């Protein structure tokens, strides 16, 4: 079987995350972390929310660059685009903690698209050994900052003790 060789990155692989930040105009995402840009928002509904929304986002393996644990009131679809795999920690109400990996190796269990159910605590980071990940998230109805509920490390670690170390690693005050 022929295996494709990766294309060389413009300016070198170490420059690619910065080139993506410039290309997409990514800016820091307050509180949650990472760099993002909203790429689409649907028409406004009667309640003031958009019908749907989409973002593109970049995380690196640099210290402190991760999506902090949070939850949302609607399902959120995560899409893998480019780079290294992304680990997504999920803490569902009334369920057990689990980790899902977004990445290109779908035949080995990675996902290019994964839906996080409404009300599930979620946090993400570049998979161990990786350098950066470009991904996106889509919601309907669309995201508003009022929807974002920031996780509390102590409370979540007490509720999910088997995942306590990972919860602490994906939490911000």
N, C-alpha and C positions, 0 to 999 in steps of 0.2 A: 504494500500500500504506500502510495506517495504521500509524504508529509510536507505540508507547506512550510516554508521558511518565513519567519516574521519579516515584515518590511522594516527597513531601517528608519528610525525616527529622525525627523528633520532637526538638525543641530545636535543629534545624539540623544540616546535614550534618557540620559539624566536631565535633559532640557524639556522632554515631552510634557510633564505636568505643568510647567510654567507656560508652555505654548498653548496648552488646552485652557488654562486660566485666561490667557489673553484672547484666544479665539472665541470663547464663549462669554467673556466678560464676567467671570465668576467672582463673587464677593463673599466674605465671611458670613456664615449663617449664625445669627445671634443665638447664644445659649446652647443650641444643639451641637454646633461645630461643623467643620468642613467648609468648603466653598461651593456656592450654588448660584443659579440664576433661574428665575421662573421663565419658562419658554412658551407657556400657553396658559390662558385663563379663559374659560367659557363665559357666555353671557351671564349677567347678574340675575340671580333669582329674586323672588319677592322678599326673602329674608336677608338680602344683601350679600349672600355668598355667591361665588361663581358656580356655574353648573359643574365645572370640573377644572382641574389644574394639573400642570406638569412642570417638573423641574429637571435640570441636569445638575449633577453634583460630582465633586472630586474630593476624595480622601487620599492622604498619603500615609506612610508609615512613620512620619515624624512624631516625636512625643507630643501627646495632647491633641493629635489630629484624628478625631473619631466622631461618630454620631452618638451623642449622649442618650441614655435611656429616656424614652418619652412614650406617650401614647396619644392616639388621635381618635375622634369619635366616628370616623368612617374608615372603611377598608382602604389600604394604601398598597398600590402595586409597585414593586421594586423591579427595575430593569437593569441588567448588566450590559454595559456597552464595550468597555475597553480596559486593558491593563490586567492587574493581578486579581485573583479571587477576593471576595468580600465576605466576611463572616457576619451573620445577622443573628443576634441573640434575641429570642422571643420568650416572653413571660406572660402566658395567657391567664386571664382570671380563671381560677378553679382548675388549672391544668399544670402540667409539669414544664419546667424550662426546657428549651431545645435550641439547637443551633442549626441554621440553614446556611449553606454556602452558595453565593451567587458567583458565577464564573463561566468560562467557555467550555468546560469539560462536562457536558450534559450526560455523556454516556457513563460517567463515573459518579453521577449523583448531584453534580452542581446544577444550578438553575440559571437560565437567562432571564426568567421572569418569575416572580413569586409574590403572592398576595398575602399581606399581613391583615388578619381580621381586625375590625374595629375594636377598640378597647384593649388590645394586646400591647403590653410594654415591649418596646423594641430599641435596640442599640446596635451599632455596627462599627466595624473597623476593618482595615486591610488585613487579609489573612497573614498569619505568621510566615515570614520569609519573603513576603511581597513588598513592593515599593509604593504602588499607587493603584487606585481604581477609579474609573469614570463610570457613573451609573445614573439612573434617573428614577423618579417617583411620580406616580400619577394617582390622583384622587378624584372621586365623584361622589357627592358634591365636592367642590374644590376646597383646597386648604385656605384657612385664614390663621393668622397668628393667635387669635383668640382660642382656636382649637387645640393648640399645643399644650400638653400637660407634662411638665418636667418631672422626671423620676427622682425619688429620694433614696439614696444608696442604702441607708440603714433600714428603712422600712421594707424595701424590696429584698434585701439580703435576708431579713428575718422571715419573709414569706417564701423565699426560694433559697434555703441554706445550701443546697447542693451546687448552686451557681453563684455563691457569694463573692468569690474572688473575681469572677468575670463581671459581676454587677458593679463592684467597686471600680474595676478598670474602665468601665463604660459610664461612669457617673461624674457629674460636675456639681459643685455646690449651687 
